[in-house]
Amino acid sequence: MFLDLFYGLRKEGVPVSLQEWQGLLDAMQKGLHGSSLERFYHLGRTCLIKTETQFDAYDRVFLKVFRGIEGSLEGITDEVLKWLEEAKDLPELTPEQLAELEELSSDELMKKFLERLEEQTEQHDGGNKWVGTGGRSPFGHGGTHPTGVRVGGPGKSRSAMKVAEERRFSDYRTDRTIDIRQLRMALRRLRQLTRRGAQSELALDETIDETCKNAGEIELVFRAPRKNDIRLLLLMDVGGTMDPFFEPVSQLLTALHEERGLREFQAYYFHNCVYDEVYNGARMTRDQAVPTADLFRRLDDRWKVMIVGDAGMHPAELFEPNGSIDPWRGSATPGIEWLQRIETHFDRSVWINPEESRFWDNYHTTRTVRKIFPMYHLSIDGMGEAVQSLVGSRQ
């Protein structure tokens, strides 16, 4: 459909270049078109049209390409999301009622969800079938179901298998300058000094020894300088239940960026669990994707790995194929296998959890992750212990 707009404009004599077309696609990727056909109309005209004399041609082509499409969904979207976020205060299910609920695989869940969207015509609350709030339905918000799709609003019990909403996460900041001095002090222990490079440093003790052996004739001895040989890979969970920890994770990332002594440092994002791809930015768009397998090919076992996340998620995200909470980021390999590959490939790795340690045993997934990686709290003491685990001697 979008290519029809491009070729239609060219056919009408509008000189749309590939650079301008790419600019429109970049703007759409950033969400500037919103959920409105009217906003897309203005965005396209801004990016593609150079002069007012081409407005009529643009209008003719736009009408031809998008005739019959609903003009705006913004009002409906706001109304539906407001309803789903204001879940009714319905009684909780008993353990017996919860055990009776049908557990669905990821594929079955999404298939039934799309079927309900086509069939449903009105608001529902407290039921066991339709998209609504509360109750036992797998679809909606604020209800109880072992395998469900959360529609809109923030997560509460971390029990959703999938989330149907636009995922707009923010990059952790790298310019934090307040309250990170102690954190930087803890990270300074992230060092393994080795001598490498050109022999440009005067070895004073060796020079004295050689001079004495040479009957007082000065014999200068040089050696390579000692430099930090630590290579660090940082993988950061972002969005969802990590939103409350935006500040401490930003402080950690800032401190690591300012730790100039590291030989090499690379940082990537993921959401809830590592799958086939990690990302250069928190928006996790296709152009930011980096195949996880490429990390294994490029980074050898000398790299240290620090994974930051709360490790609390629906069990399907960790144990099932295509278990990612984002339906469009499926992975045939379960998340737990990717985590095990990371632990096996790299010599040393740790998991940094910003959640208070007293809550770690509340989630089956957190307990499982602790069996794969040593887990430490995101605090000054916790970071000190994590650094010691990465560079200290093994027991």
HUKAUR-V192958 format. One record per residue. N is the residue number from 0. RES is the residue in three letters. PSI is psi in radians with two decimals (* if undefined). D_FIRST is the distance of its C-alpha to the first C-alpha in whole Angstrom. Layout:
# HUKAUR-V192958
N&RES&PSI&D_FIRST / N&RES&PSI&D_FIRST
This chain:
# HUKAUR-V192958
0&MET&-0.75&0 / 1&PHE&-0.61&4 / 2&LEU&-0.55&5 / 3&ASP&-0.65&5 / 4&LEU&-0.76&7 / 5&PHE&-0.92&9 / 6&TYR&-0.55&10 / 7&GLY&-0.72&11 / 8&LEU&-0.73&13 / 9&ARG&-0.67&15 / 10&LYS&-0.57&15 / 11&GLU&-0.03&17 / 12&GLY&0.16&19 / 13&VAL&2.11&18 / 14&PRO&1.26&19 / 15&VAL&2.15&16 / 16&SER&2.86&18 / 17&LEU&-0.55&16 / 18&GLN&-0.73&19 / 19&GLU&-0.68&17 / 20&TRP&-0.72&14 / 21&GLN&-0.62&15 / 22&GLY&-0.68&17 / 23&LEU&-0.77&14 / 24&LEU&-0.67&13 / 25&ASP&-0.72&17 / 26&ALA&-0.67&17 / 27&MET&-0.66&14 / 28&GLN&-0.53&16 / 29&LYS&0.02&19 / 30&GLY&0.30&18 / 31&LEU&-0.28&18 / 32&HIS&-0.26&15 / 33&GLY&-2.60&17 / 34&SER&0.50&16 / 35&SER&2.31&16 / 36&LEU&-0.56&13 / 37&GLU&-0.74&16 / 38&ARG&-0.63&17 / 39&PHE&-0.66&13 / 40&TYR&-0.87&14 / 41&HIS&-0.65&17 / 42&LEU&-0.81&16 / 43&GLY&-0.72&13 / 44&ARG&-0.64&16 / 45&THR&-0.70&19 / 46&CYS&-0.53&17 / 47&LEU&-0.39&16 / 48&ILE&2.29&19 / 49&LYS&-0.41&22 / 50&THR&2.71&24 / 51&GLU&-0.39&24 / 52&THR&-0.26&24 / 53&GLN&0.01&21 / 54&PHE&-0.77&20 / 55&ASP&-0.75&20 / 56&ALA&-0.72&17 / 57&TYR&-0.75&15 / 58&ASP&-0.72&16 / 59&ARG&-0.81&15 / 60&VAL&-0.75&12 / 61&PHE&-0.75&11 / 62&LEU&-0.68&12 / 63&LYS&-0.72&11 / 64&VAL&-0.71&7 / 65&PHE&0.31&8 / 66&ARG&2.33&11 / 67&GLY&-0.13&13 / 68&ILE&2.39&12 / 69&GLU&2.38&15 / 70&GLY&-0.71&16 / 71&SER&2.46&18 / 72&LEU&0.10&19 / 73&GLU&-0.83&21 / 74&GLY&-0.76&24 / 75&ILE&-0.76&24 / 76&THR&-0.82&23 / 77&ASP&-0.72&26 / 78&GLU&-0.76&28 / 79&VAL&-0.78&27 / 80&LEU&-0.65&28 / 81&LYS&-0.72&31 / 82&TRP&-0.78&32 / 83&LEU&-0.52&32 / 84&GLU&-0.42&33 / 85&GLU&1.15&36 / 86&ALA&2.43&38 / 87&LYS&2.60&41 / 88&ASP&1.46&44 / 89&LEU&2.70&44 / 90&PRO&2.52&47 / 91&GLU&2.68&46 / 92&LEU&2.57&47 / 93&THR&2.81&50 / 94&PRO&-0.61&50 / 95&GLU&-0.73&50 / 96&GLN&-0.67&47 / 97&LEU&-0.66&45 / 98&ALA&-0.40&46 / 99&GLU&-0.24&45 / 100&LEU&2.48&42 / 101&GLU&2.28&39 / 102&GLU&2.26&38 / 103&LEU&2.61&35 / 104&SER&2.95&33 / 105&SER&-0.78&30 / 106&ASP&-0.76&28 / 107&GLU&-0.69&30 / 108&LEU&-0.85&29 / 109&MET&-0.62&25 / 110&LYS&-0.82&25 / 111&LYS&-0.59&28 / 112&PHE&-0.81&26 / 113&LEU&-0.63&23 / 114&GLU&-0.74&25 / 115&ARG&-0.68&27 / 116&LEU&-0.62&24 / 117&GLU&-0.57&23 / 118&GLU&-0.57&26 / 119&GLN&2.41&28 / 120&THR&-0.08&28 / 121&GLU&2.99&31 / 122&GLN&2.48&32 / 123&HIS&2.49&35 / 124&ASP&2.36&37 / 125&GLY&0.22&40 / 126&GLY&-2.97&38 / 127&ASN&0.20&38 / 128&LYS&-0.91&35 / 129&TRP&2.95&32 / 130&VAL&2.14&30 / 131&GLY&-2.85&33 / 132&THR&2.61&35 / 133&GLY&-2.96&39 / 134&GLY&-2.76&40 / 135&ARG&0.16&39 / 136&SER&2.51&35 / 137&PRO&-0.11&33 / 138&PHE&2.26&31 / 139&GLY&-2.42&31 / 140&HIS&2.43&33 / 141&GLY&0.06&37 / 142&GLY&-2.96&38 / 143&THR&2.08&40 / 144&HIS&2.41&38 / 145&PRO&-0.42&39 / 146&THR&1.75&35 / 147&GLY&2.93&33 / 148&VAL&2.02&29 / 149&ARG&2.24&30 / 150&VAL&1.87&28 / 151&GLY&2.87&28 / 152&GLY&2.90&31 / 153&PRO&2.67&33 / 154&GLY&2.64&35 / 155&LYS&-1.05&38 / 156&SER&0.03&40 / 157&ARG&0.60&38 / 158&SER&-0.07&37 / 159&ALA&2.39&34 / 160&MET&-0.64&32 / 161&LYS&2.78&28 / 162&VAL&2.14&27 / 163&ALA&1.53&24 / 164&GLU&2.84&23 / 165&GLU&2.21&22 / 166&ARG&1.83&24 / 167&ARG&1.56&25 / 168&PHE&2.79&28 / 169&SER&2.45&30 / 170&ASP&2.46&32 / 171&TYR&2.52&35 / 172&ARG&2.63&37 / 173&THR&0.23&39 / 174&ASP&0.38&42 / 175&ARG&2.29&44 / 176&THR&-0.04&47 / 177&ILE&2.41&49 / 178&ASP&0.53&51 / 179&ILE&0.07&50 / 180&ARG&-0.82&53 / 181&GLN&-0.63&55 / 182&LEU&-0.70&51 / 183&ARG&-0.64&52 / 184&MET&-0.71&55 / 185&ALA&-0.66&54 / 186&LEU&-0.33&52 / 187&ARG&-0.30&54 / 188&ARG&-0.06&56 / 189&LEU&1.15&53 / 190&ARG&2.48&55 / 191&GLN&1.74&56 / 192&LEU&2.23&58 / 193&THR&2.74&58 / 194&ARG&2.16&60 / 195&ARG&2.79&57 / 196&GLY&-2.92&57 / 197&ALA&2.60&59 / 198&GLN&1.47&63 / 199&SER&-0.05&63 / 200&GLU&2.28&65 / 201&LEU&2.16&69 / 202&ALA&1.67&70 / 203&LEU&-0.86&73 / 204&ASP&-0.77&75 / 205&GLU&-0.62&75 / 206&THR&-0.74&76 / 207&ILE&-0.77&79 / 208&ASP&-0.82&80 / 209&GLU&-0.63&79 / 210&THR&-0.72&81 / 211&CYS&-0.75&84 / 212&LYS&-0.40&84 / 213&ASN&0.42&84 / 214&ALA&0.69&88 / 215&GLY&-0.17&86 / 216&GLU&2.12&84 / 217&ILE&2.23&81 / 218&GLU&1.78&78 / 219&LEU&2.35&75 / 220&VAL&2.24&72 / 221&PHE&2.75&68 / 222&ARG&2.88&66 / 223&ALA&2.52&62 / 224&PRO&2.70&61 / 225&ARG&2.23&60 / 226&LYS&2.70&56 / 227&ASN&2.23&54 / 228&ASP&0.24&52 / 229&ILE&2.24&50 / 230&ARG&2.14&46 / 231&LEU&2.25&44 / 232&LEU&2.12&41 / 233&LEU&2.15&40 / 234&LEU&2.18&37 / 235&MET&2.18&36 / 236&ASP&2.39&35 / 237&VAL&2.56&33 / 238&GLY&2.92&32 / 239&GLY&-2.18&33 / 240&THR&-0.12&36 / 241&MET&-0.16&37 / 242&ASP&-0.71&36 / 243&PRO&-0.28&40 / 244&PHE&0.37&41 / 245&PHE&-0.78&38 / 246&GLU&-0.91&42 / 247&PRO&-0.61&44 / 248&VAL&-0.65&41 / 249&SER&-0.68&40 / 250&GLN&-0.70&44 / 251&LEU&-0.79&44 / 252&LEU&-0.68&41 / 253&THR&-0.81&43 / 254&ALA&-0.68&46 / 255&LEU&-0.64&45 / 256&HIS&-0.55&43 / 257&GLU&-0.15&47 / 258&GLU&1.47&48 / 259&ARG&-0.26&49 / 260&GLY&-0.30&51 / 261&LEU&2.41&49 / 262&ARG&-0.78&48 / 263&GLU&2.60&45 / 264&PHE&2.24&42 / 265&GLN&2.48&39 / 266&ALA&2.42&37 / 267&TYR&2.80&34 / 268&TYR&2.68&32 / 269&PHE&3.00&31 / 270&HIS&1.98&31 / 271&ASN&-0.91&34 / 272&CYS&2.67&34 / 273&VAL&2.31&34 / 274&TYR&-2.50&31 / 275&ASP&-0.44&30 / 276&GLU&2.56&28 / 277&VAL&3.05&30 / 278&TYR&2.57&28 / 279&ASN&-0.33&29 / 280&GLY&2.84&28 / 281&ALA&-0.33&28 / 282&ARG&-0.37&25 / 283&MET&0.83&24 / 284&THR&2.95&21 / 285&ARG&-0.67&20 / 286&ASP&-0.23&21 / 287&GLN&-0.06&25 / 288&ALA&2.43&25 / 289&VAL&2.05&28 / 290&PRO&2.27&29 / 291&THR&-0.61&33 / 292&ALA&-0.53&34 / 293&ASP&-0.57&34 / 294&LEU&-0.71&36 / 295&PHE&-0.60&39 / 296&ARG&-0.66&39 / 297&ARG&-0.56&39 / 298&LEU&2.13&41 / 299&ASP&-3.08&45 / 300&ASP&-0.12&47 / 301&ARG&-0.30&49 / 302&TRP&2.45&46 / 303&LYS&2.55&47 / 304&VAL&2.29&44 / 305&MET&2.02&44 / 306&ILE&2.24&41 / 307&VAL&2.14&41 / 308&GLY&2.84&39 / 309&ASP&-0.21&41 / 310&ALA&0.17&40 / 311&GLY&2.01&40 / 312&MET&3.04&37 / 313&HIS&2.41&37 / 314&PRO&-0.54&38 / 315&ALA&-0.55&35 / 316&GLU&-0.46&34 / 317&LEU&-0.62&37 / 318&PHE&-0.31&38 / 319&GLU&2.60&35 / 320&PRO&2.57&32 / 321&ASN&0.63&29 / 322&GLY&-0.06&31 / 323&SER&2.43&29 / 324&ILE&-0.40&29 / 325&ASP&1.98&25 / 326&PRO&-0.50&23 / 327&TRP&0.04&20 / 328&ARG&0.97&23 / 329&GLY&2.69&25 / 330&SER&2.15&28 / 331&ALA&-0.38&30 / 332&THR&2.15&33 / 333&PRO&2.64&35 / 334&GLY&-0.63&35 / 335&ILE&-0.56&39 / 336&GLU&-0.67&39 / 337&TRP&-0.71&37 / 338&LEU&-0.71&40 / 339&GLN&-0.63&42 / 340&ARG&-0.69&41 / 341&ILE&-0.82&41 / 342&GLU&-0.60&45 / 343&THR&-0.71&46 / 344&HIS&-0.75&44 / 345&PHE&2.57&46 / 346&ASP&-0.75&49 / 347&ARG&2.41&49 / 348&SER&2.61&47 / 349&VAL&2.77&47 / 350&TRP&2.18&45 / 351&ILE&2.08&45 / 352&ASN&2.07&45 / 353&PRO&-0.27&45 / 354&GLU&2.52&45 / 355&GLU&2.42&49 / 356&SER&-0.41&51 / 357&ARG&-0.26&52 / 358&PHE&-0.09&49 / 359&TRP&-0.63&48 / 360&ASP&-0.04&50 / 361&ASN&-0.33&48 / 362&TYR&2.28&45 / 363&HIS&-0.68&45 / 364&THR&-0.65&42 / 365&THR&-0.71&44 / 366&ARG&-0.66&47 / 367&THR&-0.78&46 / 368&VAL&-0.61&44 / 369&ARG&-0.42&48 / 370&LYS&-0.35&49 / 371&ILE&-0.80&47 / 372&PHE&2.55&47 / 373&PRO&2.31&50 / 374&MET&2.36&49 / 375&TYR&2.64&50 / 376&HIS&2.54&49 / 377&LEU&1.43&48 / 378&SER&3.03&51 / 379&ILE&-0.85&53 / 380&ASP&-0.76&56 / 381&GLY&-0.70&53 / 382&MET&-0.64&51 / 383&GLY&-0.74&55 / 384&GLU&-0.66&55 / 385&ALA&-0.75&52 / 386&VAL&-0.72&52 / 387&GLN&-0.66&56 / 388&SER&-0.58&54 / 389&LEU&-0.62&52 / 390&VAL&-0.22&55 / 391&GLY&3.04&58 / 392&SER&2.54&60 / 393&ARG&2.61&59 / 394&GLN&*&62
